[in-house]
Amino acid sequence: MNKISLFLLSALFSQCMFAASMIEAYVDDPLPILDAQGKPLREITRANLPKQNLEVLQWNKELDLIQVDLAGEKVWLDTMSVRVNPPLYVSSMPCQKLSTSLAEDHQNNSTLGYGAGCAK
């Protein structure tokens, strides 16, 4: 009995730890809807998109596309058109060890940031 309950508890917590990526914002308006090869099918305005976050069903890393369920239809979106949380790309660089600025950077008013995908 202990082995079964331990298995069920581990299965419950493992699903919580591996939560799916969610679309939290739309960058483009209108948002292009694509086919599986990345060809545009149609566009949809931001007003016609759901207000709640959409779950990412699949990620085509080669074409940089994500699949979502939009009103019962599975469609593909460009990852540059949406903001996904947690990020799809996570850098393997140790960002806390990288230098963020040099003494002469204050003269050209530029900044260097590693973004949300930086592994900390």
C-alpha positions in Angstrom: 0.0 0.0 0.0 2.9 2.4 0.7 4.4 1.9 -2.7 1.1 2.7 -4.4 0.5 5.9 -2.4 4.1 6.9 -2.9 3.7 6.5 -6.7 0.5 8.5 -6.7 2.0 11.3 -4.7 5.1 11.4 -7.0 2.9 11.5 -10.1 0.8 14.3 -8.6 3.8 16.5 -7.8 5.7 15.7 -11.0 2.8 17.2 -13.0 3.0 20.4 -11.0 6.8 20.7 -11.5 6.6 20.3 -15.3 4.0 22.9 -16.0 3.4 23.6 -19.6 4.5 26.9 -21.2 1.7 29.4 -21.5 1.1 32.4 -23.9 0.8 35.4 -21.6 0.8 38.2 -24.2 0.4 38.8 -27.9 3.0 41.1 -29.5 1.5 41.4 -32.9 -1.9 42.9 -33.8 -3.3 41.3 -36.0 -1.7 38.0 -35.0 -0.8 35.8 -38.0 -2.2 32.2 -37.9 0.2 29.8 -39.7 0.1 26.2 -40.9 2.6 23.6 -39.7 5.2 24.7 -42.3 5.0 28.4 -41.2 2.9 29.7 -44.2 0.4 32.3 -43.3 -3.3 31.2 -43.4 -5.1 34.2 -42.0 -4.8 36.9 -39.4 -6.8 37.4 -36.2 -7.1 40.7 -34.3 -6.1 40.9 -30.6 -9.8 41.7 -29.7 -10.8 38.3 -31.1 -8.2 36.4 -29.1 -9.0 34.8 -25.8 -8.3 36.9 -22.7 -7.0 33.9 -20.6 -3.5 32.4 -21.2 -3.3 29.7 -23.9 -1.3 26.5 -23.3 1.5 25.7 -25.7 0.7 22.2 -27.1 3.8 21.7 -29.3 6.9 23.5 -30.1 8.6 23.1 -33.5 12.1 24.2 -32.6 13.4 24.0 -36.2 10.7 26.4 -37.6 10.4 28.4 -34.4 6.6 27.8 -34.2 4.3 26.9 -31.4 0.9 25.1 -31.6 -2.1 26.3 -29.5 -5.7 25.4 -29.3 -7.6 28.5 -30.5 -11.4 28.1 -30.2 -11.2 24.3 -30.7 -8.8 24.6 -33.6 -5.2 23.7 -33.3 -3.2 26.4 -35.0 0.5 27.4 -35.2 1.9 30.8 -34.2 5.3 32.3 -34.6 7.2 32.5 -31.3 8.2 36.1 -32.1 4.5 37.1 -32.2 3.8 36.1 -28.6 5.3 36.2 -25.2 5.6 32.7 -23.6 6.1 32.0 -19.9 8.2 30.1 -18.9 10.5 31.0 -21.9 11.1 28.4 -24.5 14.7 29.2 -24.9 16.9 29.0 -21.8 20.5 30.0 -22.1 23.1 27.6 -20.6 25.4 30.4 -19.9 26.1 31.2 -16.3 24.6 34.7 -16.5 25.5 35.8 -13.0 29.2 35.3 -13.9 29.1 37.4 -17.1 30.1 41.0 -17.0 27.1 43.4 -17.6 29.0 46.6 -18.3 32.3 48.3 -18.7 33.5 51.6 -17.5 33.2 53.2 -20.9 29.6 52.0 -21.4 28.2 55.1 -19.6 29.2 57.3 -22.5 27.1 55.6 -25.2 24.0 55.2 -23.0 23.6 51.5 -23.9 22.8 48.6 -21.6 23.5 44.9 -21.8 20.8 42.5 -20.6 20.5 38.7 -20.9 16.7 38.5 -20.7 14.1 36.2 -19.2 15.6 33.1 -20.8 18.8 33.4 -18.9 19.4 30.4 -16.6 20.2 31.6 -13.1 
